[in-house]
Amino acid sequence: MIDILYRILYYIFRTVLRILPTKARIALIDFLGKLAYRLSQKHRRIINKNLDLAYGQYLTQEEKDTIGIEAFKNLVDTIFGIMLRDGTTASKLLSNVTFENEEVILSYLQEGKQFILVTGHYGNWELLSQVVATKYNFDLVGVGRKLDSDAMDNILKQNREQFRVSMVYKKGALKGCIDAIRQKKIVGILTDQHIRNNQSVDVIFFGHKATHTPLASILSRKFGLDMIPAYIHTDDYQHYVVRFYEPILSRKTVHQEEDLSILTQQQADRMEHVIKKDPKQWFWMHNRWKGFSENAENKR
């Protein structure tokens, strides 16, 4: 019964979004972002704590509030985008997206070389996977968590698959990614969330220890695949820019743990570099330094 309700609400809200003028939709994103930041005391506390860890005492409270609001606005825009892209065409999908530093990805595609796409919860990350797969004409397999609602999970699955993006769930992700690589598909991995200590590699992120998924590093080392970092951002919630960064080259020596550590730290370094360029685009409301943040605070 609850899944039926979710479906009804989804299609109602999707219809409303599609008839709203662009300016009204952007105003709604702004309103909901500010409202969510003000109402969610828990996430506001996490955002402020994360910003204090990342930037020390250099940010004023006003600056932290602005970044927190923008983080929520990006989340709203990501959700709205899923609804607006439902059933749209490839040409319309790409019409408001530009690509920078394309030569990075084109050099691999022209040589028929596989790679691993690494990114994070930055800007409209759902849009990123779809436009990259569509623009460069390949099948992309991402790793994600199954939604609690089967109905909503199916809607999201269909939304992604219309633009050549499929998912493997975190449980069994390694096998799913290996199968995808053997089928000559491109694997895309979000690398910026905290994960359990027994499943992670420790990295230094904004000067503090954090856990990091080793999945991309494991696949890179096993199959000799370089990693291409790619991130998307927007300044107006109408036009989006995808930028590719210099590849992280695969590494395989006799020292497996060292290889994985180096490859994983390089991913964290790229992510930190991107966030520093525009911190308003990142998903500051997840507890990125969980388990280490208390120690970091005590050292300051």
N, C-alpha and C positions, 0 to 999 in steps of 0.2 A: 504493500500500500504506500509506504513512504517513497519508494522508487517512482511510483506513478505521480506522486505529488512533485517530486524533483523534476520530472520530465515536463510536467505542465508549467511549472515556474520557469524552467529554462526556456521553453518556447515562447512564453509570454514576454519574458525579459528580452529575448532575442528579437522579437517583433518590435518592441518598443525602441530598442537601440537602432534598428534599421530605419525607422521613420524619423528619428531625431536628427535635426540638422547638426552638422559637424561641430559648430560652436557650442551647441547645447550639450553634445556628448562630452566635449572637452571640459565644459563647466561642471558636468556631473562627475567626471573623473576627479576634478579638483575638490569638489565638495565631499565626495566619499573618502578621498585620501585624507583630508583634514579631519573628517569625522572619525575615521578609524583610528587615527593617531591619538586623538583626544580621548576616545572611549576605551581603548585597549591599554589599560595601565600596565599590564604584564609586558606587552610588546614594547611599549614606550620605555619601560625600565631596561629591557634587553638592548634596545637601540642605543640608549644613552650610555649604557655600560660598554657596549662594543665600540662606540665612538671614542669613549675615554681611553680604552685600551689601544685603539689604533692611532689616535692623535694626541694622547696625553691631555694636557690642559690647554692646548692651542685653540680649541673651538669654544666659542661662546655658547650659552644655552640657546640663544636665538638661532645660531648656525646649526646646532644639533637638531633643533625642532624642524628647521627647514629640510635638512637631509632626511629626517624620519618621515615627514609628510610626503616628500618626493618618493621615498621607498614604497610607501603604501599606494601612492598614485600609480607607480609602475606596476604594482600587483593588480590594481583595478584595471589598468589598461591591458594587461596580459589576459585577464579573464574576459573583458569586453571583446578583445581581439578574437578569441576563440569563437565567440558567438557570431561576430561579424563575418568571419571567414567561412562559416559553415555553408557549404554548397556554392562558394564563389568560384571564379575561374582563375587559372594560372596567371593570365595577363593582368587581371585586377589585383591579384595577390602581390605581384612584383611592381605594380605601377607606382607605388610610393616608397620604394626601397632603393637605395643606392649602395654600391659596393666599393670599398676602398682596399687597395693593396691586393687586387685580384690576382696579380701574377703569382702570388704564393700558391694558391690552390690550383690555378690553371697549369702551372708547370708540372704538378703531379698528375693531373687528369690527362694532359696531352701525352705524357709518357706512359699512361696506363698503370700508374703506381697507386696502390691503396695507401690510405693514411687513417689516422684516428682524429676525429674532430673533438677538441676539448673546449669547453666553455663554462659558464657559471650562471647563477641567477642574477643576471645583469640586464637591465632594460627589459624588453619584451622577449624573453628567452624562448617562449613557445613559437613566436613568429620566426625567430632565427632559424630553427631547424627546418621549417617548411620552406622558407625562401631559398635557403642554401641548396636543399635537395632539388627544388624545382628549377632554380636558375642554372645549376650545373649538371642536371640530368642524371642523378644517381639515387639509389635507394639508401636511405639512412635509417639505422637502427639505434634507438636511444635506450637509456636505462632509466627506469622510474619506479615509483611506488604505485601500486594499484589503489584506486580510490575506494573508499569504504562503501559507496553506493555503486552497485553493479550497473544501474541505469546510466549514471553520470560517467562511469568509467567507459562504457560502451560509446557514449556520445563523444567523449574525448578521443577515444580510439579511432572512430570514424573520421573525426575532424582532422586528425594527424594523417591518416592513411590516404585521404583524398589528395595529399601532396607528397606521397611517397615516403612518409615517415611512419615507422612501426616501432613498437616498444617491446622490450623484455623487462620483466619485473625483477626487482632487486634480489629476491630469492631465486637463485639459479641464474643470476646475471652473467657470470663468467662463462657458463656453458652456452648460453644464448648468444653472447658476443662472439665466442669462438665459432659457432655455427654460422653466424652472419659473415664473419671474415672469410670463412671457407667458401661461402656463396658469393664472394666478391662484392659484398655490400660494404658501405662505410659505417663505422660505429661512431656514435656521438655520445659524449659523457659529460655530465655536469659534475664539476670537481670541487665545489666550494662549500659543501655542507659537512658539519661534524658527523662522524660515524664512530661506532664503538671502538675502543682501544684495541681489542683483539682482532679487528678487521682492518686496521688502518696502519698508515705510516705517519710518524710524527714529522711535522715540518715547522719552519719558522715563518710566521705570517704576520706582517706588520710588527715585527720585532718580538713576537710572543709565540710560544709553542702552541700548536694546534694539531688535531688529527686530520688526515687527508686520505681519501680513497686511493688505493694503489692500483685500481682496476686498469686504468689507461696505461700505467707503467708496465704492468704485468703483460698486457696484450702487446704493447710496443716491443718489449724485450723478446717475447715468445715468437712473434711473427716478423720481427725486424721492420716494424712500421713506424714512421715518424709521426709526430703529433702536430696538428695545425691548430693553434688557438684562434678562436673567432668569437667576437662579441658584437652585440647590437645596442644601439642607443638612439634616443630621440630627444629633441628639444621642445617639440610642440604637440606630440601625440597625433601627428598627421603624417610626418615624414620620418623615415627610419634609415639609419646608416649601419651597415654591416662592415666591420673591419677585420681583416685577417692579419695575423702577426707572424713573425718569423718562426719557422718550424722548430720544434724540439726534436732533435735527432735521436733516433733509436740507439740504444746502448746495450751491449751484451759482452760482458767479460766473465772471467771465472768467479767473480765476486758478485753473486746474485743480489744479496741484501744491499750492498753498496750501490749497485746499478739502480735498483728500485728506489732507493733513498734519493739519489741524484736526480733521476727522472721526475720523481714526485715533487721534489723541492723546486725544480724548474717550472712546473705547472703552477705552483703556489706563487712563485716570483712573477710570472706573467700576469696572473690574476691580480696580484697586489698592484702591479704597474698600471693596469687598466682601471682599477678602482680609484687610484690616486688621481688619475686624469679627470674623473668626474664621479665623486663619491655618491652623488644623488641617485645614480642609476642602480646601485647595488641593493641587494635584499638584506638590509642590516637587521631585520627582526628575528633572524634565527641565531641560536646560541652557538656561534662559530667557535668560540674558545672554551666550550663547556669542559669542565674537568681541570682546565689549566688557568682559567680566568682569575680564580681566587689567589693563586700563587703570584700571578702577574700583578695584581692589584697590591699585594703585600710588598712587592719589590719596589714599587713606585714611591 
